[in-house]
């Protein structure tokens, strides 16, 4: 009951204001979809995690605090987890291990044989501020040439506080000595919209950061007596960094499979494959679209193209309510239940924006093999320059080709599966 009351007192966010290179674009309302409320709640992560942990305790889970995992060992009859604590070394043997230990998962490293690729990583930092001005229920999402591909945000957290942060793809992080903490502080100092909302604010605590591992369909989610869930499985959307809803979905799917397989004592990888199939069936199409868009964005020489596309999307949303509703669904991950319908809408929005971008948003030719290409100022007041060597361009083009093939394949499969599930028209004649 106390948790329910605490949840109801958390901050509601009903609107999102978009900003591109300092210009505020339309303020968009969070759409109402499938009976969900037309707002989101901003809950500090420590508070949310505490609620989940408390619910697990009440459901009968044994919570072992203060224990660090240092090794996971697989054997034919069990999994052994070893670690350290203040009391010394410890170990735990289990029939089935569900790895839900985050983006730096020890369980995932054991199953997959190493660390995630930098191509599958996002780095984000955030801080909390008190005495924040501006609309209580409005969040701000900002895109800027020198922090793109990536974005920074301000989400009101109630009581005049706000969560403020910035995230970028690890593989496109600027080649300089600056880190993301310094970038966040610089954005606060330079961005007019942030300065307005933070003019009387003060930072609470430190700027903290964490790497996020994004979805890669080529990596396994299961092994003998092992299943990966949530961030440990890389179930993070590479386009917006969203992971909580995928973590909750994967927990439900894993619980169903685990309960059945534990009862039958069939816990090898083949018996657990149904979980991986469920994840791919439900998420792979949407993730493939997000991965394709992110791969395009990796070419920072074309930042002016991508940012103009965002302006084009915002301009149409300002005058077309139905289009604005669809854009809002994509931005807030409220597209219909991870389906071809939602993915198709998102792909159409992005494709139309690229086609409609101004003619001067051109692709810059490459120089000689050893000579990087320089991008001149983009005409929007930003003088940042980015370069891409021919070899880097080849890597980007190859990655784009793979991502496009993956998206096309998954969209085709999902479309076929959807058509097979569609009931036949009344009165249709059967074959003899």
C-alpha positions in Angstrom: 0.0 0.0 0.0 2.9 2.3 0.9 4.5 1.6 -2.5 1.2 2.4 -4.3 0.9 5.7 -2.6 4.6 6.5 -3.3 4.1 5.7 -6.9 1.1 8.0 -7.2 3.1 10.8 -5.8 5.8 10.6 -8.4 6.1 13.2 -11.2 3.9 13.0 -14.3 5.4 14.1 -17.6 2.7 14.7 -20.3 4.7 16.8 -22.8 8.0 16.7 -24.6 9.7 19.8 -26.1 12.1 19.1 -29.0 15.1 21.2 -29.6 17.6 21.1 -32.5 20.7 23.2 -32.3 19.1 25.6 -29.8 15.9 26.1 -31.7 12.7 24.9 -29.9 10.5 22.8 -32.2 6.9 21.8 -31.3 5.9 20.8 -27.8 4.4 17.3 -28.3 1.9 15.6 -26.0 2.6 12.0 -25.0 -0.1 10.1 -27.0 -2.7 7.9 -25.4 -2.4 4.3 -26.7 -4.2 1.1 -25.8 -5.7 2.4 -22.7 -2.5 3.7 -21.2 -2.5 7.1 -19.6 -1.4 10.0 -21.8 1.7 10.7 -19.6 4.7 9.0 -18.3 6.1 9.0 -14.7 9.7 10.0 -13.9 10.9 7.8 -11.1 14.5 8.0 -9.8 16.2 4.7 -10.6 17.2 4.0 -7.0 13.6 4.3 -5.9 12.3 2.1 -8.6 14.9 -0.6 -7.9 14.1 -0.5 -4.2 10.4 -1.1 -5.0 11.3 -4.0 -7.3 13.6 -5.5 -4.7 11.0 -5.2 -2.0 8.4 -6.9 -4.2 10.9 -9.8 -4.8 11.4 -10.2 -1.0 7.6 -10.3 -0.4 7.3 -12.9 -3.1 9.8 -15.2 -1.3 13.1 -14.3 -2.9 16.3 -14.5 -0.8 18.2 -11.3 -1.1 22.0 -11.6 -0.6 23.4 -8.1 -0.2 27.0 -7.0 -0.4 28.2 -9.9 -2.6 30.2 -9.3 -5.7 30.3 -11.9 -8.4 33.7 -12.7 -9.8 33.2 -15.9 -11.8 30.5 -18.1 -13.3 31.3 -21.7 -14.0 29.2 -24.1 -16.1 29.0 -27.8 -15.4 26.7 -30.6 -16.8 24.6 -30.8 -13.6 24.7 -27.2 -12.2 26.0 -23.6 -12.5 28.4 -22.3 -9.9 28.6 -18.6 -9.1 31.6 -17.5 -7.1 32.4 -14.1 -5.6 33.7 -12.0 -2.7 32.0 -10.3 0.2 33.1 -8.6 3.4 33.0 -12.0 5.1 35.3 -13.6 2.5 34.8 -15.8 -0.6 31.4 -17.3 -1.3 29.8 -19.6 -3.9 26.3 -20.6 -4.9 25.3 -23.7 -7.0 22.0 -23.6 -8.9 20.2 -25.7 -11.5 19.3 -22.6 -13.6 20.9 -19.2 -13.7 19.0 -16.1 -14.9 21.5 -13.4 -15.6 19.9 -10.0 -14.9 23.1 -8.3 -13.8 23.1 -5.3 -16.2 25.0 -4.1 -19.2 28.4 -5.2 -17.6 27.0 -8.7 -17.0 29.4 -11.3 -15.8 26.9 -14.0 -16.8 26.8 -12.6 -20.4 30.6 -12.4 -20.6 30.8 -16.0 -19.6 28.1 -17.1 -22.0 29.3 -15.0 -25.0 33.1 -15.3 -24.4 34.0 -11.7 -23.9 33.0 -8.1 -23.6 30.4 -6.4 -25.9 31.7 -4.7 -29.0 32.0 -0.9 -28.9 29.5 -0.9 -31.8 26.9 -2.3 -29.4 27.5 0.3 -26.6 26.1 3.6 -25.5 27.6 5.8 -22.9 25.4 8.0 -20.8 25.8 10.3 -17.8 23.2 12.1 -15.7 22.8 14.3 -12.7 19.9 15.5 -10.6 19.1 19.2 -10.2 16.9 21.0 -7.6 14.9 24.2 -8.0 14.4 23.7 -11.7 12.1 26.2 -13.5 9.8 25.7 -16.4 6.6 23.6 -16.9 6.3 21.0 -14.3 5.0 18.3 -16.6 7.3 19.0 -19.6 10.4 17.2 -20.5 13.0 18.5 -23.0 14.9 16.4 -25.6 17.7 18.2 -27.3 19.7 17.4 -30.4 22.9 19.3 -31.3 25.5 18.9 -34.0 28.4 18.4 -31.6 26.7 15.8 -29.5 25.0 13.9 -32.3 24.4 11.0 -32.8 23.1 11.2 -29.3 20.9 13.5 -27.4 20.6 15.2 -24.1 17.5 15.6 -21.9 15.8 17.2 -19.0 13.0 15.2 -17.3 11.1 16.7 -14.3 11.3 14.4 -11.3 8.9 16.2 -9.0 9.3 18.7 -6.3 11.2 21.1 -8.5 13.9 18.5 -9.3 14.9 17.1 -12.7 17.0 14.4 -14.2 19.4 15.9 -16.7 21.8 13.8 -18.9 23.5 13.2 -22.2 24.1 9.9 -24.1 26.2 9.0 -27.2 27.2 6.0 -29.1 30.6 4.8 -27.9 31.9 4.2 -31.4 31.1 7.8 -32.5 32.4 9.5 -29.3 34.4 12.6 -30.3 38.1 12.0 -30.6 39.2 14.4 -27.9 40.3 14.5 -24.3 36.8 15.7 -23.3 34.6 13.3 -21.5 30.8 13.1 -21.3 30.7 14.8 -17.9 32.5 17.8 -19.4 30.2 17.7 -22.4 27.1 17.8 -20.2 28.4 20.8 -18.2 29.3 22.6 -21.4 25.8 21.9 -22.8 24.3 23.3 -19.7 26.4 26.5 -20.0 25.8 27.0 -23.8 22.2 25.7 -24.4 19.6 28.5 -24.0 16.7 26.2 -23.2 18.7 24.5 -20.4 20.0 27.8 -19.1 16.4 29.0 -18.8 15.2 26.0 -16.8 18.4 25.8 -14.7 18.9 29.5 -14.0 18.2 29.1 -10.3 18.9 25.4 -10.0 21.7 23.6 -8.2 23.2 20.2 -8.9 22.5 17.5 -6.2 25.4 15.0 -5.9 27.7 14.1 -8.7 27.4 13.5 -12.5 27.3 9.7 -12.8 27.7 7.6 -15.9 27.1 4.0 -17.0 27.6 2.1 -20.3 24.6 0.5 -21.9 24.8 -2.6 -24.1 22.3 -2.4 -27.0 20.6 -5.2 -28.9 22.6 -7.4 -31.2 20.5 -10.3 -32.7 23.7 -12.3 -33.5 24.6 -12.9 -29.8 23.1 -15.8 -27.8 20.5 -15.2 -25.1 20.6 -18.8 -23.7 23.1 -21.6 -23.0 23.1 -24.8 -21.0 21.3 -23.8 -17.7 21.7 -20.1 -18.5 19.3 -17.4 -19.6 20.1 -13.6 -20.1 17.4 -11.0 -19.3 17.1 -7.3 -19.7 20.3 -5.2 -20.0 22.4 -8.3 -19.5 20.9 -9.7 -22.7 21.4 -6.3 -24.5 17.7 -5.7 -24.7 18.2 -1.9 -25.0 16.9 0.0 -28.0 19.9 1.6 -29.7 17.8 4.5 -30.9 16.6 5.9 -27.6 18.4 3.9 -24.9 15.1 2.5 -23.6 15.5 -0.7 -21.7 13.1 -1.0 -18.7 10.0 -2.1 -20.7 12.1 -4.8 -22.5 13.6 -5.9 -19.2 10.1 -6.4 -17.8 8.9 -8.3 -20.9 12.0 -10.6 -20.9 11.4 -11.4 -17.2 7.9 -12.5 -17.9 8.9 -14.6 -20.9 11.9 -16.1 -19.0 9.7 -17.0 -16.0 7.3 -18.9 -18.2 10.0 -21.0 -19.8 12.0 -21.4 -16.6 9.0 -22.7 -14.6 8.2 -25.3 -17.2 11.8 -26.5 -17.8 12.6 -26.7 -14.1 9.5 -28.9 -13.6 10.7 -31.2 -16.3 14.4 -30.9 -15.4 15.2 -30.1 -19.1 17.7 -27.2 -18.8 20.1 -27.5 -21.7 20.3 -24.8 -24.4 18.0 -26.7 -26.7 15.2 -26.8 -24.1 15.6 -23.1 -23.3 15.6 -22.0 -26.9 11.9 -21.1 -26.7 12.9 -18.0 -24.6 15.3 -16.8 -27.3 12.8 -17.4 -30.0 10.1 -15.4 -28.0 12.5 -12.4 -27.6 13.4 -12.4 -31.3 9.8 -12.9 -32.4 8.6 -10.0 -30.2 11.5 -7.5 -30.5 13.7 -8.2 -33.4 11.8 -6.3 -36.1 11.6 -3.1 -34.1 15.2 -3.4 -32.9 16.3 -4.0 -36.5 14.8 -0.7 -37.6 16.4 1.2 -34.7 19.7 -0.4 -35.4 19.5 0.7 -39.1 18.7 4.3 -38.1 21.6 4.3 -35.6 24.0 2.9 -38.2 23.1 5.7 -40.6 23.7 8.2 -37.8 27.2 6.9 -37.2 28.3 8.9 -40.2 28.8 12.2 -38.4 29.9 13.9 -41.6 26.1 13.8 -42.4 24.9 15.3 -39.2 23.5 18.2 -41.1 21.3 15.7 -43.1 20.0 13.9 -40.0 19.3 17.1 -38.1 17.4 18.6 -41.0 15.4 15.4 -41.2 14.4 15.9 -37.5 13.4 19.5 -38.3 11.3 18.3 -41.2 9.5 15.7 -39.0 8.8 18.4 -36.4 7.5 20.9 -39.0 4.9 18.4 -40.3 4.0 17.4 -36.7 3.2 21.0 -36.0 0.3 21.1 -38.6 -0.7 17.4 -38.8 -2.3 16.0 -35.6 -2.4 12.4 -36.9 1.3 12.6 -37.9 2.2 14.2 -34.6 0.4 11.3 -32.8 2.5 8.8 -34.8 5.8 10.7 -34.1 4.9 10.8 -30.4 4.4 7.0 -30.4 7.8 6.5 -31.9 9.6 8.9 -29.6 8.0 7.4 -26.5 8.2 3.7 -27.6 4.4 3.4 -27.6 4.3 1.9 -31.1 1.8 -0.9 -31.2 3.1 -3.9 -29.2 6.4 -4.3 -31.1 4.7 -5.0 -34.4 5.1 -4.6 -38.1 2.5 -1.8 -37.9 4.6 0.3 -35.4 7.9 -0.4 -37.2 6.4 0.4 -40.6 5.1 3.7 -39.3 8.5 4.6 -37.9 10.3 3.7 -41.1 7.8 5.7 -43.2 8.2 8.8 -41.0 12.0 8.7 -41.1 12.2 7.9 -44.8 9.8 10.7 -45.8 11.8 13.1 -43.7 15.1 12.2 -45.5 13.4 12.6 -48.9 11.9 15.9 -47.9 15.1 17.4 -46.6 16.5 20.5 -48.5 18.6 19.9 -51.6 21.7 21.4 -50.0 21.7 18.6 -47.4 24.1 16.8 -49.7 26.4 13.8 -49.3 30.0 15.1 -49.2 32.5 13.2 -51.5 35.5 11.4 -50.1 39.1 12.5 -50.5 42.1 10.3 -51.2 42.6 7.1 -49.2 44.8 8.7 -46.6 43.0 12.0 -46.5 40.0 12.6 -44.2 37.1 14.6 -45.5 36.2 17.8 -43.7 32.7 19.1 -43.3 32.3 22.9 -43.5 30.0 24.8 -41.1 26.4 23.6 -41.6 24.8 27.0 -41.8 22.9 26.6 -38.5 25.4 28.5 -36.4 27.5 25.5 -35.5 31.1 25.4 -36.7 31.9 21.8 -35.6 33.9 19.8 -38.2 33.9 16.1 -38.5 36.0 13.8 -40.7 35.7 10.3 -42.1 38.5 8.6 -43.9 37.7 6.3 -46.9 38.4 3.2 -44.8 35.9 4.5 -42.1 33.4 5.2 -44.9 33.8 1.6 -46.1 33.2 0.2 -42.6 30.1 2.5 -42.3 28.7 1.4 -45.7 29.3 -2.2 -44.9 27.5 -1.9 -41.5 24.7 0.0 -43.2 24.3 -2.8 -45.7 24.1 -5.4 -43.0 21.6 -3.4 -41.0 19.4 -2.8 -44.0 19.4 -6.5 -44.9 18.5 -7.4 -41.3 15.7 -4.9 -41.2 14.3 -6.0 -44.6 14.5 -9.6 -43.7 12.8 -9.2 -40.3 10.1 -6.9 -41.6 9.3 -9.4 -44.4 9.1 -12.3 -41.9 6.9 -10.3 -39.5 4.6 -9.2 -42.3 4.2 -12.8 -43.5 3.6 -14.1 -40.0 1.0 -11.4 -39.5 -0.8 -12.2 -42.7 -0.9 -15.9 -41.7 -2.5 -15.0 -38.4 -5.2 -12.9 -40.1 -8.5 -14.7 -40.3 -9.9 -15.6 -43.7 -12.8 -13.5 -45.1 -16.3 -14.8 -44.4 -17.6 -16.9 -47.1 -14.2 -17.8 -48.5 -14.3 -21.1 -50.3 -12.0 -23.9 -49.1 -10.0 -26.1 -51.4 -11.0 -29.7 -51.8 
